[in-house]
Amino acid sequence: MPKILVVDDIPAIVDFSKEFFEDAGFDVRTADTAPAAVNMQQQFKADVILQDLNIPGGGGLFVYETLRAQHDLVPIIFSTGKPETLGDLSKMVNVSSLRKPTDPDVLMAEVRKQVAARGAAAPPPPPPPAPRPAADEKPMNPNPPPPPRFPR
């Protein structure tokens, strides 16, 4: 099961992300500050980190620089309203960015891409939706019988 660390100081984003990735088969941990993210990564060893750029305790770049100084090359996806403030991503190792708000399909595709690049086993994609009956087909037993009546 691939592991993801979600780092954001907005509880609603953390809650959504945790449920979204758990439903997709990921093992999820969360943090809401830069130092907590570094500590969690040292313990959890996530396959990918999804984090906000502007988090308390030093920001997302602090997390990036600290982990790289520790030779942890985990892919980091910065999710931010201002990706231009990241600077030149080509000078960073295993980093990508997504603009907030992010379409969930785009988010999942980027996470799966980063997990695959790291060589971790990604969860299988969700099954396709069940086929809908043709317009001229009627569902089986559209009017079920009433429940049985028992004598009193």
C-alpha positions as CSV (number, residue, x, y, z in Angstrom):
1,M,0.0,0.0,0.0
2,P,1.6,3.3,-1.0
3,K,2.0,5.9,1.7
4,I,1.3,9.6,1.4
5,L,1.9,12.4,3.9
6,V,-0.5,15.4,3.6
7,V,0.8,18.7,5.0
8,D,-1.6,21.7,5.3
9,D,-2.6,24.0,8.0
10,I,-6.3,24.2,6.8
11,P,-8.2,21.4,8.6
12,A,-10.8,21.1,5.8
13,I,-8.1,20.5,3.2
14,V,-6.4,17.9,5.4
15,D,-9.7,16.1,6.1
16,F,-10.7,16.0,2.4
17,S,-7.2,14.8,1.4
18,K,-7.1,12.1,4.0
19,E,-10.5,10.7,3.1
20,F,-9.8,11.1,-0.7
21,F,-6.5,9.2,-0.6
22,E,-7.6,6.5,1.9
23,D,-10.6,5.8,-0.3
24,A,-8.1,5.3,-3.2
25,G,-6.1,2.8,-1.2
26,F,-3.3,4.9,0.3
27,D,-2.0,4.8,3.8
28,V,-2.3,8.5,4.9
29,R,-0.6,10.5,7.6
30,T,-1.0,14.2,8.1
31,A,0.8,17.2,9.6
32,D,-0.1,20.9,10.0
33,T,3.4,22.5,10.5
34,A,6.8,22.2,8.8
35,P,8.5,20.7,11.9
36,A,5.6,18.2,12.3
37,A,5.9,17.2,8.6
38,V,9.7,16.6,8.9
39,N,9.2,14.5,12.1
40,M,6.3,12.5,10.5
41,Q,8.3,11.8,7.4
42,Q,11.3,10.5,9.5
43,Q,8.9,8.1,11.2
44,F,6.4,7.2,8.4
45,K,8.7,7.2,5.3
46,A,5.9,8.3,2.9
47,D,6.3,7.5,-0.8
48,V,5.1,11.0,-1.7
49,I,4.4,14.2,0.2
50,L,1.5,16.5,-0.8
51,Q,2.0,19.8,1.0
52,D,1.0,23.4,1.0
53,L,3.8,25.9,0.4
54,N,2.7,28.3,3.2
55,I,2.6,26.3,6.4
56,P,3.5,27.4,9.9
57,G,7.0,26.6,11.3
58,G,9.1,27.5,8.3
59,G,7.0,26.8,5.3
60,G,7.0,24.0,2.7
61,L,10.5,25.0,1.5
62,F,11.8,24.3,5.0
63,V,10.4,20.8,4.7
64,Y,12.0,20.3,1.3
65,E,15.4,21.6,2.4
66,T,15.5,19.7,5.6
67,L,14.5,16.4,4.0
68,R,17.0,16.9,1.2
69,A,19.8,17.7,3.7
70,Q,18.9,14.3,5.3
71,H,19.2,12.6,1.9
72,D,15.5,11.9,1.8
73,L,14.6,12.2,-1.9
74,V,10.8,11.6,-1.4
75,P,8.8,13.3,-4.2
76,I,7.1,16.4,-2.9
77,I,4.1,17.9,-4.6
78,F,3.6,21.5,-3.6
79,S,-0.1,22.4,-3.6
80,T,-0.3,26.2,-3.5
81,G,-2.4,29.1,-4.7
82,K,0.9,30.8,-5.9
83,P,3.1,28.2,-7.6
84,E,5.2,31.0,-9.1
85,T,6.6,31.7,-5.7
86,L,8.4,28.4,-5.7
87,G,11.0,29.6,-8.2
88,D,12.7,27.4,-10.7
89,L,11.5,23.9,-10.1
90,S,14.1,22.4,-12.4
91,K,16.7,23.3,-9.8
92,M,14.8,21.2,-7.2
93,V,15.0,17.4,-6.9
94,N,11.7,15.3,-7.1
95,V,9.4,18.3,-6.9
96,S,6.2,19.2,-8.8
97,S,3.5,21.8,-8.1
98,L,-0.2,22.1,-8.5
99,R,-2.3,25.2,-8.3
100,K,-5.0,25.4,-5.6
101,P,-7.8,24.7,-6.0
102,T,-6.8,21.5,-7.7
103,D,-9.2,19.2,-9.6
104,P,-9.2,15.9,-7.7
105,D,-8.6,13.9,-10.9
106,V,-5.5,16.0,-11.7
107,L,-4.3,15.7,-8.1
108,M,-4.7,11.9,-8.1
109,A,-2.9,11.6,-11.5
110,E,0.1,13.6,-10.2
111,V,0.3,11.6,-7.0
112,R,0.1,8.3,-8.9
113,K,2.7,9.5,-11.3
114,Q,5.1,10.4,-8.4
115,V,4.4,7.1,-6.6
116,A,5.1,5.2,-9.8
117,A,8.3,7.1,-10.4
118,R,9.5,6.2,-7.0
119,G,8.8,2.5,-7.6
120,A,6.1,2.1,-4.9
121,A,3.1,-0.1,-5.7
122,A,0.3,2.3,-6.6
123,P,-3.2,1.2,-5.7
124,P,-5.2,0.0,-8.6
125,P,-7.4,2.6,-10.3
126,P,-11.0,2.6,-9.3
127,P,-13.3,0.2,-11.3
128,P,-15.3,1.7,-14.1
129,P,-18.8,2.6,-13.3
130,A,-21.4,-0.1,-13.8
131,P,-23.1,0.0,-17.1
132,R,-26.4,1.7,-17.1
133,P,-29.4,-0.1,-18.6
134,A,-30.4,1.0,-22.0
135,A,-33.3,3.4,-22.2
136,D,-35.7,0.7,-23.5
137,E,-34.7,-1.8,-20.8
138,K,-36.8,-2.0,-17.6
139,P,-35.2,-2.8,-14.3
140,M,-35.9,-6.2,-12.8
141,N,-39.0,-6.1,-10.6
142,P,-39.7,-2.4,-10.7
143,N,-42.7,-2.8,-8.3
144,P,-41.8,-5.2,-5.6
145,P,-44.7,-6.9,-3.8
146,P,-45.9,-5.5,-0.5
147,P,-44.5,-7.1,2.7
148,P,-46.4,-10.1,4.0
149,R,-49.1,-9.5,6.6
150,F,-49.1,-11.7,9.6
151,P,-52.3,-12.4,11.7
152,R,-52.3,-10.7,15.1
